Amino acid sequence: MTDYTYVIPTLFGLEGVAAQECKHLGLQNVRSEDGRVLCEGDIAQLPRLNLNLRTGERVIVLLGRFPADTFDALFEGVAALPWEELIPRDGKFPVRCQCVGSQLHAEVTCGNVVKKAVAKRLGGVYALTTLPETGADYSVRCLILKDMVTIGIDTSGPSLHKRGYRARSTGAPLRETLAAAMVLLSRYRGKGILADPFCGSGTIPIEAAMIAKNRAPGLNRAFPAQKWPNVPQTAWLDAADEAMDREYHGKYEILASDIDPEAVELARKNAALAEVDDVIRFSVADAAQFTGTADAGRIVTNPPYGQRLMEKDEAERLYAAFGRAFRRLGKGWELYLLSSHTEFERTFGKPADKKRKLYNGPLLCNLFQYK
């Protein structure tokens, strides 16, 4: 069976976490680059990656990598690749191109060049002057980074962080892939207490519940590659059956609270959509009065950042009050807190034991870790 190289884009800072996920799923030759993970496996791994990845943004089948600093080089490089191995004669192939630090920087023009090159290759193979593009979706993803082209076909469609459970969100929602990474970095796997006293729309506790139950995050959504004839339907069914067989059915102590009653109600509804509301305890509470329910546990949370000037003082007062509440807890408590505030440790009242740079979209943050 033919092996494929898969490219898995990630938020910056999550490459190592996503790489560990790929290794755990049995992918081969896993390696990390800035903003992405590459790995190898047969076609049966394509459904497994899409269904099970918690911290990857999408799964792309790599077609090729080559240097290009002119439109001619880009066209010739793309036209030389074996697109017919995946795209049938009626396949639809929209193109999305991203250029970073390259001589080719006009993304729309580069996308048009790529489209024409793929069409030339497929038209020659299928003996067609006009390709119908009436079939399944084979979206082409092209990244030109420092004059190096990485190009392939997207199997995921909407980003994998769109699990399907968040009907609505609060003002500044945390991406699901980042929330899952925070929980994984806290080493929570279902044992002990996990609390989020700034739960907002519930993303962190919902991701924690899915990790505790070992529930595959992609089970309740669809992927364009499900319609590809070269990916057997049995591969999708087998991957789904395997994922469901690996689920745990235990009792977990996950606490989600927020000072805003509307946010808590929204979080509860999102948890019901994710089918994990039975393992999360929701409450309306002030994080500054957080007391915990035992001598040990872990807090994984994402408080307001105070990005606007008028909100900065309010955020700092909140951090200080929460810092006092945390220091009142037993010594068995740990804290994993994401913030972009440059003076967080000073306002919190204690330097972190460890910091890890992560990106919440384009926003540089730190995951402050207290043991």
C-alpha positions as CSV (number, residue, x, y, z in Angstrom):
1,M,0.0,0.0,0.0
2,T,1.4,3.4,-1.0
3,D,2.7,5.6,1.8
4,Y,1.8,9.3,1.8
5,T,3.4,12.3,3.4
6,Y,1.0,14.3,5.5
7,V,1.4,18.0,6.4
8,I,-0.4,19.1,9.5
9,P,-0.4,22.9,10.1
10,T,-0.5,24.0,13.7
11,L,-0.6,27.2,15.7
12,F,2.9,28.4,16.5
13,G,4.1,26.7,19.7
14,L,2.0,23.6,19.3
15,E,4.2,21.7,16.8
16,G,5.7,19.5,19.5
17,V,2.3,18.6,21.0
18,A,0.9,17.7,17.5
19,A,4.0,15.7,16.7
20,Q,3.4,13.6,19.9
21,E,-0.2,13.0,18.8
22,C,1.0,11.8,15.4
23,K,3.5,9.4,17.0
24,H,0.8,8.1,19.3
25,L,-1.4,7.4,16.3
26,G,1.3,5.3,14.7
27,L,2.5,7.7,12.0
28,Q,6.1,7.2,10.8
29,N,9.0,9.7,10.3
30,V,7.3,12.4,12.3
31,R,9.2,15.7,12.3
32,S,8.3,19.3,13.3
33,E,8.9,22.5,11.4
34,D,7.8,26.0,12.2
35,G,4.0,26.0,12.2
36,R,3.5,22.4,10.9
37,V,4.3,18.7,11.5
38,L,5.1,16.3,8.7
39,C,4.6,12.5,9.0
40,E,4.2,9.4,6.8
41,G,1.6,6.7,6.6
42,D,-0.7,4.8,4.3
43,I,-4.2,6.0,3.1
44,A,-5.8,4.4,6.2
45,Q,-4.1,7.0,8.4
46,L,-5.9,9.8,6.6
47,P,-9.2,9.2,8.4
48,R,-7.5,8.4,11.7
49,L,-5.6,11.8,11.6
50,N,-8.7,13.8,10.8
51,L,-10.8,12.1,13.4
52,N,-8.3,12.0,16.3
53,L,-6.0,15.0,16.1
54,R,-6.7,17.5,18.9
55,T,-4.0,20.2,18.2
56,G,-3.6,20.1,14.4
57,E,-5.4,22.6,12.2
58,R,-5.9,20.4,9.1
59,V,-4.5,17.3,7.3
60,I,-2.9,17.9,3.9
61,V,-1.6,15.2,1.5
62,L,1.8,16.5,0.3
63,L,2.3,16.5,-3.5
64,G,5.7,18.1,-3.6
65,R,8.2,20.7,-2.4
66,F,10.5,22.7,-4.7
67,P,12.1,26.1,-4.9
68,A,10.5,28.8,-7.0
69,D,11.3,32.5,-7.1
70,T,9.6,33.3,-10.5
71,F,6.1,32.6,-11.8
72,D,7.6,30.3,-14.5
73,A,9.4,28.2,-11.9
74,L,6.2,28.0,-9.9
75,F,4.2,26.9,-13.0
76,E,6.7,24.3,-14.1
77,G,7.2,22.9,-10.6
78,V,3.4,22.5,-10.0
79,A,2.8,21.0,-13.5
80,A,5.4,18.4,-12.9
81,L,3.6,16.9,-9.9
82,P,1.4,13.8,-10.2
83,W,-2.0,15.4,-9.5
84,E,-3.8,12.6,-11.3
85,E,-2.9,10.2,-8.5
86,L,-5.5,11.9,-6.3
87,I,-7.7,14.2,-8.4
88,P,-10.1,12.3,-10.8
89,R,-11.2,13.8,-14.1
90,D,-14.2,15.5,-12.6
91,G,-12.5,16.6,-9.4
92,K,-13.0,20.2,-8.2
93,F,-9.7,21.8,-7.2
94,P,-9.9,25.4,-5.8
95,V,-6.5,26.8,-4.9
96,R,-5.4,28.8,-1.8
97,C,-1.9,30.2,-1.8
98,Q,0.0,31.8,1.0
99,C,3.3,33.7,0.5
100,V,5.7,34.5,3.4
101,G,9.1,36.1,3.0
102,S,9.3,35.2,-0.7
103,Q,10.1,37.0,-3.9
104,L,6.7,35.8,-5.1
105,H,4.4,37.7,-2.8
106,A,1.2,38.3,-4.8
107,E,-1.0,35.6,-3.4
108,V,-3.9,35.9,-5.8
109,T,-1.6,35.8,-8.9
110,C,0.4,32.8,-7.4
111,G,-2.9,31.0,-6.9
112,N,-3.9,31.6,-10.5
113,V,-0.6,30.3,-11.7
114,V,-1.0,27.1,-9.6
115,K,-4.5,26.6,-10.8
116,K,-3.4,26.8,-14.5
117,A,-0.5,24.4,-13.8
118,V,-2.7,21.8,-12.2
119,A,-5.3,22.2,-15.0
120,K,-2.6,21.7,-17.6
121,R,-1.3,18.5,-16.0
122,L,-4.8,17.0,-15.5
123,G,-6.0,18.1,-18.9
124,G,-3.1,16.3,-20.5
125,V,-3.6,13.1,-18.5
126,Y,-7.4,13.0,-19.1
127,A,-7.3,14.3,-22.7
128,L,-9.6,17.2,-21.8
129,T,-9.3,20.9,-22.9
130,T,-11.8,21.9,-20.2
131,L,-12.0,20.2,-16.9
132,P,-15.6,19.8,-15.6
133,E,-14.9,20.2,-11.8
134,T,-18.3,18.8,-10.9
135,G,-17.1,16.1,-8.5
136,A,-15.6,15.9,-5.0
137,D,-13.6,18.7,-3.5
138,Y,-9.8,18.4,-3.8
139,S,-8.7,21.9,-2.5
140,V,-5.1,22.7,-3.3
141,R,-3.1,24.3,-0.5
142,C,0.1,26.1,-1.5
143,L,2.6,27.7,0.9
144,I,5.6,29.7,-0.5
145,L,7.9,30.2,2.4
146,K,11.3,31.9,1.7
147,D,11.0,30.9,-2.0
148,M,10.3,27.2,-1.1
149,V,7.0,25.8,-2.3
150,T,5.1,23.2,-0.2
151,I,2.0,22.1,-2.0
152,G,-0.7,19.4,-1.5
153,I,-4.4,18.7,-1.2
154,D,-6.5,19.5,1.8
155,T,-8.4,16.5,3.2
156,S,-10.1,18.3,6.1
157,G,-12.2,21.2,4.7
158,P,-13.1,23.5,7.6
159,S,-10.2,23.7,10.1
160,L,-10.0,20.8,12.6
161,H,-10.5,23.2,15.5
162,K,-14.2,23.5,14.3
163,R,-15.4,20.4,16.2
164,G,-19.0,21.3,15.7
165,Y,-20.0,21.8,19.3
166,R,-19.6,25.6,19.6
167,A,-22.9,27.1,18.3
168,R,-22.0,30.4,19.8
169,S,-19.1,31.8,21.8
170,T,-18.3,34.7,24.1
171,G,-16.5,37.8,22.8
172,A,-12.9,36.4,22.5
173,P,-13.2,32.6,22.1
174,L,-10.1,30.4,22.6
175,R,-9.5,28.2,19.6
176,E,-10.3,24.5,20.4
177,T,-6.9,23.3,19.3
178,L,-5.1,25.7,21.7
179,A,-7.4,24.8,24.5
180,A,-6.7,21.1,23.9
181,A,-3.0,21.7,23.9
182,M,-3.2,23.6,27.2
183,V,-4.9,20.6,28.8
184,L,-2.4,18.2,27.3
185,L,0.5,20.3,28.5
186,S,-1.0,20.2,32.0
187,R,-0.7,16.4,31.8
188,Y,-4.3,16.0,32.6
189,R,-5.7,12.7,31.4
190,G,-8.8,12.3,33.6
191,K,-7.3,11.8,37.0
192,G,-7.9,14.3,39.8
193,I,-9.6,17.7,39.6
194,L,-9.3,20.1,36.6
195,A,-10.9,23.5,37.1
196,D,-11.4,26.5,34.8
197,P,-12.6,29.5,36.8
198,F,-12.7,31.8,33.7
199,C,-14.6,29.2,31.6
200,G,-16.3,31.7,29.2
201,S,-18.0,29.6,26.5
202,G,-16.5,26.4,28.0
203,T,-13.8,25.5,25.5
204,I,-11.2,24.4,28.0
205,P,-13.4,22.2,30.2
206,I,-15.1,20.7,27.1
207,E,-11.7,19.8,25.6
208,A,-10.6,18.5,29.0
209,A,-13.7,16.3,29.1
210,M,-13.0,14.9,25.7
211,I,-9.4,14.1,26.6
212,A,-10.5,12.5,29.9
213,K,-13.1,10.3,28.0
214,N,-10.5,9.8,25.1
215,R,-13.2,10.9,22.7
216,A,-12.0,11.6,19.2
217,P,-12.8,15.3,18.5
218,G,-13.7,14.7,14.8
219,L,-16.5,12.1,15.2
220,N,-19.3,14.6,14.9
221,R,-18.2,16.4,11.7
222,A,-17.6,15.7,8.0
223,F,-14.5,15.9,5.8
224,P,-14.3,16.4,2.0
225,A,-12.0,13.3,1.7
226,Q,-14.9,11.1,2.7
227,K,-16.1,11.6,-0.9
228,W,-12.7,10.7,-2.5
229,P,-13.0,7.3,-4.3
230,N,-9.3,6.5,-3.5
231,V,-10.0,6.6,0.2
232,P,-12.1,3.5,0.9
233,Q,-15.3,4.0,2.9
234,T,-14.2,1.1,5.0
235,A,-11.2,3.1,6.1
236,W,-13.5,5.8,7.5
237,L,-15.7,3.3,9.2
238,D,-12.8,1.4,10.7
239,A,-11.2,4.6,12.0
240,A,-14.5,5.7,13.6
241,D,-15.1,2.3,15.1
242,E,-11.6,2.2,16.5
243,A,-12.0,5.7,18.0
244,M,-15.3,4.8,19.7
245,D,-13.9,1.5,21.0
246,R,-11.1,3.5,22.7
247,E,-13.4,5.8,24.6
248,Y,-13.4,5.6,28.4
249,H,-16.5,5.7,30.5
250,G,-15.4,6.8,34.0
251,K,-16.2,9.5,36.6
252,Y,-14.3,12.7,36.2
253,E,-14.2,15.9,38.2
254,I,-14.1,18.9,35.9
255,L,-15.2,22.2,37.3
256,A,-16.2,25.1,35.0
257,S,-17.1,28.5,36.4
258,D,-17.4,32.1,35.4
259,I,-18.7,35.3,37.0
260,D,-21.0,35.9,34.0
261,P,-24.2,33.8,34.2
262,E,-24.8,34.0,30.5
263,A,-21.4,32.7,29.7
264,V,-21.9,29.7,32.1
265,E,-25.3,28.9,30.4
266,L,-23.7,29.1,27.0
267,A,-20.8,26.8,28.2
268,R,-23.4,24.3,29.4
269,K,-25.2,24.3,26.1
270,N,-21.9,23.8,24.2
271,A,-20.9,20.9,26.5
272,A,-24.3,19.3,25.7
273,L,-23.6,19.6,22.0
274,A,-20.2,18.0,22.6
275,E,-22.0,15.3,24.6
276,V,-19.8,15.8,27.7
277,D,-22.1,17.9,29.9
278,D,-22.5,14.8,32.2
279,V,-18.8,15.1,33.3
280,I,-18.5,18.9,33.8
281,R,-19.8,20.7,36.9
282,F,-20.9,24.3,36.0
283,S,-21.4,27.2,38.4
284,V,-21.5,30.9,38.5
285,A,-18.6,32.1,40.6
286,D,-16.0,34.8,41.0
287,A,-12.5,33.6,40.2
288,A,-11.1,35.9,42.9
289,Q,-12.9,33.7,45.4
290,F,-11.8,30.4,44.0
291,T,-11.3,27.9,46.8
292,G,-11.1,24.5,45.1
293,T,-12.8,21.4,46.5
294,A,-9.7,19.4,47.7
295,D,-6.1,19.7,48.7
296,A,-4.8,19.1,45.1
297,G,-5.9,19.7,41.5
298,R,-4.9,21.6,38.5
299,I,-6.3,24.9,37.1
300,V,-6.2,25.3,33.3
301,T,-7.6,28.7,32.3
302,N,-7.6,31.7,30.0
303,P,-8.6,34.9,31.8
304,P,-9.3,38.2,30.0
305,Y,-6.2,39.7,28.6
306,G,-7.1,43.4,28.9
307,Q,-6.0,44.3,25.4
308,R,-7.8,47.6,25.2
309,L,-6.2,50.5,27.2
310,M,-9.3,51.0,29.3
311,E,-9.4,47.3,30.3
312,K,-5.8,47.0,31.3
313,D,-6.1,48.2,34.8
314,E,-9.2,46.0,35.3
315,A,-7.3,42.9,34.1
316,E,-4.4,43.7,36.4
317,R,-6.7,43.9,39.4
318,L,-8.3,40.6,38.4
319,Y,-4.9,38.9,38.1
320,A,-3.9,40.2,41.5
321,A,-7.1,39.0,43.1
322,F,-6.8,35.6,41.4
323,G,-3.2,35.4,42.5
324,R,-4.2,35.8,46.1
325,A,-6.9,33.1,45.7
326,F,-4.4,30.7,44.1
327,R,-1.9,31.2,46.9
328,R,-4.6,30.3,49.4
329,L,-5.0,26.8,47.9
330,G,-3.2,23.7,49.1
331,K,0.3,23.0,47.9
332,G,-1.0,20.2,45.7
333,W,-2.6,22.6,43.2
334,E,-1.0,23.5,39.9
335,L,-1.9,26.4,37.5
336,Y,-1.6,26.6,33.7
337,L,-2.7,30.1,32.7
338,L,-2.6,31.6,29.2
339,S,-2.2,35.4,28.9
340,S,-0.7,37.9,26.5
341,H,-0.2,40.5,29.4
342,T,3.5,41.4,29.5
343,E,3.3,42.2,33.2
344,F,1.3,39.2,34.2
345,E,3.7,37.7,36.8
346,R,4.1,41.1,38.5
347,T,0.4,41.6,38.8
348,F,-0.3,38.0,39.8
349,G,2.2,38.4,42.6
350,K,4.5,35.5,41.9
351,P,7.0,34.5,39.1
352,A,6.0,31.5,37.1
353,D,7.9,28.2,37.6
354,K,7.9,27.8,33.8
355,K,6.7,29.8,30.7
356,R,5.9,28.5,27.3
357,K,5.3,30.8,24.3
358,L,2.1,30.0,22.5
359,Y,0.0,31.9,19.9
360,N,-3.7,32.5,20.3
361,G,-4.3,33.2,16.5
362,P,-1.8,36.0,15.7
363,L,-1.5,37.1,19.4
364,L,1.7,36.1,21.2
365,C,0.9,34.7,24.6
366,N,2.6,32.8,27.4
367,L,1.4,29.7,29.2
368,F,2.4,30.5,32.8
369,Q,2.9,27.4,34.8
370,Y,2.9,27.3,38.6
371,K,3.5,24.1,40.6
